[in-house]
Amino acid sequence: MKSQFFQSIALLAASLSSVTAAPATYTTNVNATYDDLPNAAVTVPLNTYRGLLYGNWTYATVQAVQVGGVASASPFSRAVSNPIGTLTLVPQKPTWNALAPLDFFFGFAVRSAEAIATLAVPGTVTFTGFSATTGKQVASMSFDFTPPLSPVEPVPMKRASLPKEFNQPLGKIVVTQTNQLGTVLLMDNLHYLLYSA
């Protein structure tokens, strides 16, 4: 009798453990173009957008006719890094509790408060992912941007596809930029999955 009782308790504990450890449920596939944001002739803070919290990001709308600089992947707005502080992408809770980035477009340009033509410059962006359950780093990947010297036409953004290690529920993405002083990271068409609890 006692053994049956303890077996029942053990089964109940195992059942509860499996419930609490259940992974997040994928619910939506998002392509963040930033083009449905209000036009911004100068860079303005980008705090929340399409289920994500943006830490230390701004956005800007480029001119319809652009000379030089970096062309957006989709006309006309794009995310722009803030040179001060850590760049992060975090799911907007309580609706979403995890994300999985798939790919994005990026480039680097000389920093300008106005969304006008600037000079495209080389740079490196690194995405580092942290588990939504443990908080530990589980993935990291760097991508280089190398524009031609002194381009007259706008330089196309480069597409970056993230490896399979990122295709899991992540609680935070830290974005690191390695570039010249006075330049910024430009990002467009960030494609990701969002997970609910």
C-alpha positions in Angstrom: 0.0 0.0 0.0 2.8 2.4 1.0 4.7 1.6 -2.2 1.7 2.4 -4.3 1.2 5.7 -2.5 4.9 6.7 -3.0 4.7 5.6 -6.7 1.7 7.9 -7.1 3.6 10.8 -5.5 6.6 10.2 -7.8 4.4 10.2 -10.9 2.7 13.4 -9.8 6.0 15.1 -9.2 7.4 14.0 -12.6 4.2 15.3 -14.2 4.5 18.7 -12.6 8.2 18.9 -13.5 7.4 18.2 -17.1 4.8 21.0 -17.1 7.0 23.6 -15.5 9.9 22.8 -17.9 7.7 22.9 -21.0 9.3 25.0 -23.8 7.8 28.2 -25.1 5.2 27.8 -27.8 6.0 29.4 -31.2 3.1 31.6 -32.3 4.2 34.1 -35.0 6.7 34.9 -37.7 7.6 38.6 -38.0 9.5 40.7 -40.5 10.3 44.1 -39.0 10.6 46.5 -41.8 10.1 49.7 -39.7 8.3 51.2 -42.7 5.0 51.5 -40.9 6.5 53.8 -38.2 5.9 57.5 -38.5 8.3 59.2 -40.9 11.3 60.6 -39.0 13.5 63.1 -40.8 15.9 62.9 -37.8 16.7 59.8 -35.7 14.2 59.3 -32.9 14.1 56.7 -30.2 12.8 53.2 -31.1 11.5 51.6 -27.9 9.0 48.9 -28.9 8.1 47.5 -32.3 6.4 44.3 -33.5 6.7 42.5 -30.2 10.3 43.5 -29.3 11.8 46.0 -26.8 14.7 47.8 -28.5 17.4 48.8 -26.0 19.5 51.9 -27.2 18.1 51.9 -30.7 16.7 54.8 -32.8 15.1 54.8 -36.3 15.1 57.2 -39.2 13.4 57.5 -42.6 15.8 58.1 -45.5 15.0 60.5 -48.4 13.1 59.1 -51.4 16.1 60.1 -53.6 19.3 59.1 -51.9 22.8 59.9 -53.0 25.5 57.7 -51.5 25.3 56.2 -48.0 23.6 52.8 -47.4 20.2 52.0 -49.0 17.5 50.5 -46.8 16.5 46.9 -47.6 12.9 48.1 -47.9 12.0 51.7 -48.4 12.3 53.8 -46.4 12.8 53.5 -42.6 15.5 51.5 -40.8 16.7 51.0 -37.2 19.8 52.9 -36.3 22.1 52.1 -33.4 22.7 54.5 -30.5 26.4 54.9 -30.0 26.0 55.0 -26.2 25.0 51.9 -24.2 24.4 48.3 -25.0 22.2 47.4 -28.0 19.6 44.8 -27.0 16.5 43.1 -28.5 14.1 41.6 -25.9 10.7 40.0 -26.3 7.9 42.3 -25.1 6.4 40.6 -22.0 3.8 39.4 -20.9 2.6 38.8 -24.5 5.8 37.3 -25.7 8.5 35.5 -23.6 11.1 34.5 -26.2 12.4 35.2 -29.7 14.5 33.5 -32.3 16.1 35.7 -34.9 16.5 34.2 -38.4 18.0 36.9 -40.6 18.4 40.6 -41.1 19.9 43.3 -43.4 22.6 45.7 -42.2 25.2 48.3 -43.1 27.4 50.9 -41.5 27.5 54.7 -42.2 28.9 57.9 -40.8 26.6 59.1 -38.0 24.2 61.9 -38.9 21.2 63.1 -36.9 19.4 63.7 -40.2 18.2 60.8 -42.3 20.1 62.0 -45.3 22.9 60.6 -47.4 26.0 59.7 -45.5 29.2 57.8 -46.3 29.0 54.0 -46.2 31.9 52.6 -44.1 33.1 49.1 -43.1 32.0 47.5 -39.8 31.2 44.3 -38.0 28.0 43.4 -36.2 27.7 40.5 -33.7 24.5 38.9 -32.5 24.7 37.1 -29.2 21.8 35.1 -27.9 20.9 34.1 -24.4 18.5 31.3 -23.4 15.0 32.2 -22.3 15.1 29.5 -19.6 18.6 29.6 -18.2 19.8 33.1 -19.2 23.1 31.6 -20.4 24.8 32.5 -23.7 23.9 29.8 -26.3 24.8 31.4 -29.6 27.0 34.1 -31.2 27.8 35.1 -34.8 29.6 38.0 -36.4 29.0 39.5 -39.9 31.2 42.0 -41.8 30.1 44.9 -44.0 32.6 46.1 -46.6 31.4 48.7 -49.0 33.3 49.9 -52.1 35.5 52.9 -51.6 33.8 56.3 -52.1 30.6 55.0 -53.7 28.4 57.6 -55.4 25.3 55.3 -55.5 23.8 54.1 -52.3 25.4 50.8 -51.2 22.9 47.9 -50.7 22.6 46.5 -47.2 24.1 43.0 -46.6 21.8 40.1 -45.7 22.9 38.1 -42.6 21.5 34.7 -42.0 21.8 33.4 -38.4 22.9 29.8 -37.8 20.7 27.1 -36.3 21.9 27.8 -32.8 19.7 30.9 -32.8 16.6 29.0 -33.8 15.5 28.4 -30.2 13.6 30.4 -27.6 16.0 33.2 -26.6 15.3 35.7 -23.8 17.7 38.4 -25.1 19.8 39.3 -28.0 22.9 41.6 -27.4 24.0 43.3 -30.6 27.6 44.5 -30.6 29.1 46.8 -33.3 32.7 47.0 -34.2 33.2 50.1 -36.3 34.9 53.4 -36.7 34.3 56.2 -34.2 31.5 58.4 -35.4 29.7 55.7 -37.4 26.5 53.7 -36.7 25.0 50.4 -37.5 21.9 50.4 -39.7 19.5 47.5 -39.6 16.4 46.6 -41.7 14.0 43.7 -42.3 14.8 41.9 -39.1 13.1 38.5 -39.5 12.4 36.5 -36.3 10.0 34.2 -34.5 8.1 35.1 -31.3 7.1 32.7 -28.7 4.4 32.9 -26.1 4.4 31.4 -22.7 
